[in-house]
Amino acid sequence: KAIMHRKPKIAKKEETKAPSKDIWITQEELVKIPKPASTSNLKWWLLSIIPIAILSFITVFHFPSINGTVDATSKGRSVYSSLDGRKKVVLTSDGLLTYVLDGNSTVGSYKILGNAPQDMFALLVGHLRRQNRFIDFKKTDILGFGDTLLYPEDSPEQEMTGYMWRYAKLAQLFRNETRKYPDDVRRLAEKNSQTTYINPFNKKRDEAVIVYALGSNDIGLPHRIGQGESYKGQPEPRPGLIVCNNFEGSRFFIRGYDRDGKLLTSSDNGCFFIELSYGENLTEERLKEMERKSEHTTSRENVRFILLRGQSDFGKYLPTLDALVPTLLAFLVIGSAMIWRYRAKKGVGSFKVASVFVLGTFLLIGWYLLAFLDV
């Protein structure tokens, strides 16, 4: 049986007309064609970030001016040395530092950094090209090189060691005459010896104290003295005091106290003392022996000495900066490049992403340029 379909009812006469061609598009036209970015605008925009990058570079990586100077360099030369004379640092006004250990010298450049946080960035220049060695200003006029304190030639501590050597000479002369070391400073005075000195810390006349002790044996005495142990009955420590420890008249040890009332130190981080034993000045002989064995070489290594005022942790931060900063910059460059490429495939340009890529690349290259600069 045939199926009959009712012809649809046309409400208006206009609807029977053929539709306009304007309502139709091709399949190719269905695909959205991205509007190309203006090459001219992109070029000028990229050029505009160059001064911004330069300003950022200067702000982050500038080499700050030296904050503070070593007082004696106005004379052209400053000398700091350990109280036993084994270690010495010589600074000259032409920017060179000579480090002397037992007669062997190492010469390098030096920089003095202050307390400002941005001074830490001064360490970045040349740090991959040169070896950095750090020296701290423990006091205004005291340098700390490793565990050793270095004093200027005219410091009160250096004056104290001069008095200690004088007492050693007097004790040796006394022993040569009496076959034993003095057990009381008045015994030295009886020999018409100059037993007093001017305390460099209070500018008053002072006198050494001799403490006598007996014991079953003298094994380990130098070690105990070097570790700062004291005889019973010694006076309370004070700045400028000199104490002589006499062991049974055969051994004699001389120690002094610094501006803080602490024992004077030596180059091996122990306390500095002069040891006399059975008529021999063992300390003087040991120092002379080290000097004789020294090759007296001068090495001009690719080293830079950093003198730090107040920020002794800068040396610890440098390896962290060396690893962290270029890593972060590299991630920034790679990440921005990946984002920029992804957005470009989507047909969406991004000036901000491009600027991050250019700026990150500029800073990363600048980091390594600074790190290898020969300054």
VEXDREN-2710 file (C-alpha; in Angstrom, 1 decimal):
% VEXDREN-2710
k/r/px/py/pz
1/LYS/0.0/0.0/0.0
2/ALA/1.5/3.3/-1.0
3/ILE/2.4/5.7/1.8
4/MET/1.2/9.2/1.2
5/HIS/3.1/12.2/2.6
6/ARG/1.4/15.5/3.2
7/LYS/3.1/18.4/1.6
8/PRO/4.3/20.8/4.2
9/LYS/2.3/23.9/4.6
10/ILE/4.1/27.1/3.6
11/ALA/3.2/30.0/5.8
12/LYS/4.7/32.7/3.7
13/LYS/5.4/33.2/0.0
14/GLU/9.0/34.3/0.7
15/GLU/10.0/31.0/2.2
16/THR/9.6/29.2/-1.1
17/LYS/12.5/31.2/-2.6
18/ALA/15.9/29.5/-2.9
19/PRO/18.2/30.3/0.0
20/SER/21.0/32.8/-0.4
21/LYS/24.5/31.6/-1.2
22/ASP/25.9/33.8/1.6
23/ILE/24.9/31.3/4.3
24/TRP/27.3/28.6/2.9
25/ILE/31.1/28.2/3.5
26/THR/33.5/25.6/2.3
27/GLN/35.2/23.0/4.5
28/GLU/38.5/24.9/4.2
29/GLU/36.8/28.0/5.5
30/LEU/35.6/26.1/8.6
31/VAL/39.3/25.9/9.8
32/LYS/40.1/29.0/11.8
33/ILE/43.1/30.8/10.2
34/PRO/45.1/32.6/12.9
35/LYS/45.8/36.2/12.3
36/PRO/49.5/36.6/11.9
37/ALA/51.1/38.9/14.5
38/SER/52.5/42.1/13.3
39/THR/56.2/41.6/12.7
40/SER/56.9/45.2/13.1
41/ASN/55.3/45.4/16.5
42/LEU/57.2/42.2/17.7
43/LYS/60.5/43.6/16.6
44/TRP/60.1/46.9/18.4
45/TRP/58.7/45.2/21.5
46/LEU/61.8/42.8/21.6
47/LEU/64.1/45.8/21.2
48/SER/62.4/47.6/24.0
49/ILE/63.2/44.8/26.5
50/ILE/67.0/45.1/25.8
51/PRO/67.5/48.2/28.1
52/ILE/65.3/46.5/30.7
53/ALA/67.5/43.4/30.5
54/ILE/70.6/45.5/30.8
55/LEU/69.2/47.3/33.8
56/SER/68.4/44.0/35.4
57/PHE/71.8/42.7/34.7
58/ILE/73.5/45.7/36.3
59/THR/71.2/45.5/39.3
60/VAL/71.8/41.9/40.0
61/PHE/75.3/41.3/38.8
62/HIS/77.1/44.7/39.3
63/PHE/80.4/44.7/41.0
64/PRO/80.0/47.0/44.0
65/SER/82.6/49.4/45.0
66/ILE/85.0/48.3/47.8
67/ASN/83.5/49.1/51.2
68/GLY/86.2/49.9/53.6
69/THR/89.9/49.7/53.3
70/VAL/92.8/48.2/55.3
71/ASP/94.0/51.1/57.5
72/ALA/97.7/50.8/56.8
73/THR/97.4/50.5/53.0
74/SER/97.6/54.3/52.9
75/LYS/101.3/53.7/53.6
76/GLY/101.4/51.5/50.6
77/ARG/101.7/48.2/52.5
78/SER/100.1/46.4/55.4
79/VAL/101.5/43.4/57.2
80/TYR/99.5/41.0/59.4
81/SER/101.1/38.0/61.0
82/SER/100.5/35.2/63.5
83/LEU/102.1/35.7/66.9
84/ASP/104.6/32.9/66.2
85/GLY/105.5/34.5/62.9
86/ARG/104.8/31.4/60.7
87/LYS/101.9/32.9/58.8
88/LYS/101.9/36.3/57.3
89/VAL/99.6/38.4/55.0
90/VAL/101.1/41.4/53.2
91/LEU/98.6/43.8/51.4
92/THR/99.9/46.4/49.0
93/SER/98.1/49.4/47.6
94/ASP/98.2/48.0/44.0
95/GLY/95.7/45.3/44.9
96/LEU/98.1/42.4/45.5
97/LEU/98.1/40.1/48.5
98/THR/101.1/37.9/49.5
99/TYR/100.4/35.0/51.8
100/VAL/103.5/33.6/53.5
101/LEU/103.6/30.3/55.3
102/ASP/107.0/29.2/56.8
103/GLY/108.8/31.3/54.1
104/ASN/106.8/30.0/51.1
105/SER/104.7/32.7/49.4
106/THR/101.5/32.8/47.4
107/VAL/100.7/36.0/45.5
108/GLY/97.2/36.9/44.3
109/SER/94.7/39.7/43.9
110/TYR/92.4/40.7/46.8
111/LYS/89.1/42.4/47.3
112/ILE/87.6/43.8/50.5
113/LEU/83.8/43.4/50.9
114/GLY/81.6/45.2/53.4
115/ASN/78.4/44.3/55.3
116/ALA/75.9/45.1/52.6
117/PRO/74.0/42.0/51.2
118/GLN/74.6/43.0/47.6
119/ASP/78.4/42.8/48.3
120/MET/77.9/39.0/48.1
121/PHE/77.4/39.4/44.3
122/ALA/80.9/40.8/44.0
123/LEU/82.1/37.3/44.6
124/LEU/80.5/36.1/41.4
125/VAL/83.0/37.9/39.1
126/GLY/85.7/35.5/38.1
127/HIS/84.7/32.9/40.6
128/LEU/84.9/30.1/38.0
129/ARG/88.2/31.3/36.7
130/ARG/90.0/31.9/40.0
131/GLN/90.3/30.1/43.3
132/ASN/88.8/32.2/46.1
133/ARG/90.3/32.1/49.6
134/PHE/88.5/33.9/52.3
135/ILE/89.9/36.0/55.1
136/ASP/87.7/37.5/57.9
137/PHE/88.1/40.7/59.8
138/LYS/87.7/39.4/63.3
139/LYS/88.2/42.8/64.7
140/THR/88.9/46.2/63.1
141/ASP/92.6/45.3/63.0
142/ILE/92.7/41.5/63.3
143/LEU/92.4/39.1/60.4
144/GLY/91.2/35.5/60.7
145/PHE/92.7/33.2/58.1
146/GLY/91.3/29.7/58.7
147/ASP/91.8/29.1/62.4
148/THR/94.7/31.5/62.7
149/LEU/94.5/35.1/64.0
150/LEU/96.8/37.6/62.2
151/TYR/97.7/40.8/63.9
152/PRO/99.2/44.0/62.4
153/GLU/102.8/44.8/63.3
154/ASP/101.9/47.6/65.7
155/SER/99.1/45.7/67.5
156/PRO/99.3/45.4/71.3
157/GLU/99.3/41.6/70.9
158/GLN/102.5/41.7/68.9
159/GLU/103.9/44.0/71.6
160/MET/103.0/41.3/74.2
161/THR/104.9/38.6/72.3
162/GLY/108.0/40.9/72.3
163/TYR/107.8/41.0/76.1
164/MET/107.4/37.3/76.3
165/TRP/110.6/36.8/74.2
166/ARG/112.4/39.2/76.6
167/TYR/111.3/37.2/79.6
168/ALA/112.5/34.0/77.8
169/LYS/115.9/35.6/77.4
170/LEU/116.1/36.7/81.1
171/ALA/115.1/33.2/82.2
172/GLN/117.8/31.6/80.1
173/LEU/120.4/33.9/81.5
174/PHE/119.2/33.1/85.0
175/ARG/119.4/29.4/84.3
176/ASN/122.9/29.7/82.9
177/GLU/124.0/31.2/86.1
178/THR/122.0/29.1/88.6
179/ARG/121.4/25.8/86.7
180/LYS/117.7/26.2/87.2
181/TYR/114.9/28.5/86.0
182/PRO/113.6/31.2/88.3
183/ASP/110.7/30.3/90.6
184/ASP/109.8/33.9/91.5
185/VAL/110.1/37.1/89.4
186/ARG/111.9/38.8/92.4
187/ARG/114.8/36.4/91.7
188/LEU/115.1/37.9/88.3
189/ALA/115.0/41.4/89.8
190/GLU/117.9/40.5/92.1
191/LYS/120.0/40.0/89.0
192/ASN/119.4/43.6/88.0
193/SER/117.1/42.4/85.2
194/GLN/114.3/44.6/83.8
195/THR/111.3/42.5/84.9
196/THR/108.5/45.1/84.4
197/TYR/106.8/46.1/81.2
198/ILE/104.2/48.6/80.1
199/ASN/100.9/46.8/79.6
200/PRO/99.8/47.7/76.1
201/PHE/96.1/47.5/77.0
202/ASN/96.0/49.8/80.0
203/LYS/99.3/51.6/79.6
204/LYS/100.3/50.8/83.2
205/ARG/103.5/49.2/84.4
206/ASP/103.1/45.5/84.9
207/GLU/105.1/42.4/85.8
208/ALA/105.0/38.8/84.8
209/VAL/103.8/36.1/87.3
210/ILE/105.9/32.9/87.8
211/VAL/104.0/29.9/89.1
212/TYR/106.1/26.9/90.3
213/ALA/104.9/23.3/90.3
214/LEU/106.2/19.9/91.2
215/GLY/105.2/16.6/89.6
216/SER/106.1/13.0/89.1
217/ASN/107.1/13.5/85.5
218/ASP/107.1/16.1/82.8
219/ILE/105.5/14.0/80.0
220/GLY/102.9/15.8/78.0
221/LEU/103.6/19.2/79.5
222/PRO/103.9/21.1/76.1
223/HIS/100.6/19.6/75.0
224/ARG/98.8/20.7/78.1
225/ILE/100.3/24.1/77.9
226/GLY/99.4/24.4/74.3
227/GLN/95.8/23.4/75.0
228/GLY/95.5/26.2/77.5
229/GLU/95.6/24.3/80.8
230/SER/96.8/26.2/83.8
231/TYR/98.7/25.5/87.0
232/LYS/96.9/25.6/90.3
233/GLY/97.3/29.0/91.9
234/GLN/97.6/31.0/88.7
235/PRO/96.1/34.5/88.8
236/GLU/92.9/35.2/87.1
237/PRO/93.3/36.0/83.4
238/ARG/93.2/39.7/82.4
239/PRO/94.4/41.6/79.3
240/GLY/98.1/42.1/79.1
241/LEU/99.0/39.5/81.8
242/ILE/102.1/37.3/81.3
243/VAL/102.3/34.0/83.2
244/CYS/105.4/31.8/83.4
245/ASN/104.9/28.1/84.4
246/ASN/108.0/26.6/86.1
247/PHE/108.2/22.8/86.3
248/GLU/110.7/21.8/89.0
249/GLY/113.2/24.4/87.8
250/SER/114.1/22.4/84.7
251/ARG/111.3/23.5/82.3
252/PHE/109.8/26.9/81.8
253/PHE/106.7/28.0/79.7
254/ILE/105.7/31.5/79.0
255/ARG/102.2/32.6/77.9
256/GLY/100.4/35.9/77.5
257/TYR/96.8/37.2/77.3
258/ASP/95.2/39.3/74.6
259/ARG/92.9/42.3/74.7
260/ASP/89.9/40.1/75.6
261/GLY/91.7/38.4/78.5
262/LYS/92.2/35.2/76.5
263/LEU/95.4/33.3/75.8
264/LEU/97.4/34.5/72.8
265/THR/97.1/32.1/69.8
266/SER/99.6/30.5/67.4
267/SER/99.4/29.6/63.8
268/ASP/98.2/26.0/64.6
269/ASN/95.1/27.3/66.5
270/GLY/96.6/26.4/69.9
271/CYS/97.8/29.0/72.4
272/PHE/101.1/30.6/71.7
273/PHE/103.8/29.8/74.3
274/ILE/107.6/29.9/74.6
275/GLU/109.1/26.7/75.8
276/LEU/112.5/26.6/77.6
277/SER/113.9/23.2/78.6
278/TYR/117.2/22.4/80.3
279/GLY/118.9/25.5/79.0
280/GLU/117.5/25.4/75.5
281/ASN/114.9/27.6/73.9
282/LEU/112.9/24.9/72.1
283/THR/110.3/27.3/70.6
284/GLU/113.0/29.4/69.0
285/GLU/114.8/26.4/67.7
286/ARG/111.6/24.9/66.1
287/LEU/110.8/28.1/64.3
288/LYS/114.3/28.4/63.0
289/GLU/114.2/24.8/61.8
290/MET/111.0/25.4/59.9
291/GLU/112.5/28.4/58.3
292/ARG/115.6/26.5/57.3
293/LYS/113.6/23.6/55.8
294/SER/111.4/26.0/53.8
295/GLU/112.1/26.1/50.0
296/HIS/111.3/29.9/50.0
297/THR/109.3/29.6/46.8
298/THR/106.9/32.3/45.4
299/SER/103.8/31.0/43.7
300/ARG/101.7/33.3/41.5
301/GLU/98.6/31.2/41.4
302/ASN/95.3/32.1/39.8
303/VAL/93.9/32.9/43.2
304/ARG/91.8/35.8/44.6
305/PHE/91.8/36.6/48.3
306/ILE/88.5/37.9/49.6
307/LEU/88.7/40.0/52.8
308/LEU/85.3/40.0/54.5
309/ARG/84.1/42.7/57.0
310/GLY/81.3/41.4/59.1
311/GLN/79.9/38.7/56.8
312/SER/82.1/35.6/57.3
313/ASP/79.4/33.3/55.8
314/PHE/79.9/34.7/52.2
315/GLY/82.3/31.9/51.4
316/LYS/79.6/29.3/52.3
317/TYR/77.0/31.0/50.1
318/LEU/79.1/31.1/47.0
319/PRO/78.9/27.3/46.1
320/THR/75.1/27.5/46.6
321/LEU/74.7/30.5/44.4
322/ASP/77.0/28.8/41.8
323/ALA/74.7/25.8/41.6
324/LEU/71.3/27.4/42.3
325/VAL/71.2/30.6/40.2
326/PRO/72.3/29.1/36.8
327/THR/70.0/26.2/37.3
328/LEU/67.0/28.4/37.9
329/LEU/67.8/30.6/35.0
330/ALA/68.2/27.5/32.8
331/PHE/64.8/26.2/33.9
332/LEU/63.4/29.7/33.2
333/VAL/64.8/29.7/29.6
334/ILE/63.8/26.1/28.8
335/GLY/60.3/26.5/30.3
336/SER/59.5/29.8/28.6
337/ALA/60.7/28.3/25.3
338/MET/58.5/25.3/25.6
339/ILE/55.5/27.5/26.6
340/TRP/56.2/29.9/23.7
341/ARG/56.3/27.0/21.2
342/TYR/53.2/25.4/22.6
343/ARG/51.2/28.7/22.3
344/ALA/52.6/29.3/18.8
345/LYS/51.3/25.9/17.6
346/LYS/47.9/26.9/19.0
347/GLY/48.1/30.2/17.1
348/VAL/48.3/32.3/20.2
349/GLY/51.3/34.5/20.4
350/SER/52.6/35.8/23.8
351/PHE/54.9/38.8/24.1
352/LYS/55.3/38.1/27.9
353/VAL/56.6/34.6/27.3
354/ALA/59.0/35.8/24.6
355/SER/60.3/38.5/27.0
356/VAL/60.9/36.0/29.7
357/PHE/62.8/33.8/27.3
358/VAL/65.0/36.6/26.1
359/LEU/65.6/38.0/29.5
360/GLY/66.4/34.6/31.0
361/THR/68.9/33.8/28.2
362/PHE/70.5/37.2/28.6
363/LEU/71.0/36.7/32.4
364/LEU/72.2/33.1/32.0
365/ILE/74.9/34.1/29.4
366/GLY/75.8/37.1/31.6
367/TRP/76.2/34.8/34.7
368/TYR/78.8/32.7/33.0
369/LEU/80.5/35.7/31.4
370/LEU/81.0/37.2/34.8
371/ALA/82.0/33.9/36.3
372/PHE/84.9/33.6/33.9
373/LEU/86.0/37.3/33.8
374/ASP/89.6/37.7/34.6
375/VAL/89.5/40.4/37.3
END
